[in-house]
Amino acid sequence: MKNPFASGGLLDKAMPYISFVVSIYLLVQGVRLYLRGSTILWALAAGVVFFSACFGMYRQLRQWRLAREPK
């Protein structure tokens, strides 16, 4: 059985999507905190995490697309 933590394993492939879902939750919570009177830094930090997760997902999809192109 292939190691799920190795490069190309199940968790390696799923990690960008998991981080994307978690970052959406953090962004929503950061905005809620800001609307309730907290500092805007929570929302900004959650936004940075969200864009980082989007970039990770983009990199994985781009790598997958390039690997499927005929040479």
Sequence and secondary structure as in RCSB ss.txt:
>XXXX:A:sequence
MKNPFASGGLLDKAMPYISFVVSIYLLVQGVRLYLRGSTILWALAAGVVFFSACFGMYRQLRQWRLAREPK
>XXXX:A:secstr
   TTSTTSHHHHHHHHHHHHHHHHHHHHHHHHHHTT  THHHHHHHHHHHHHHHHHHHHHHHHHHHHS  
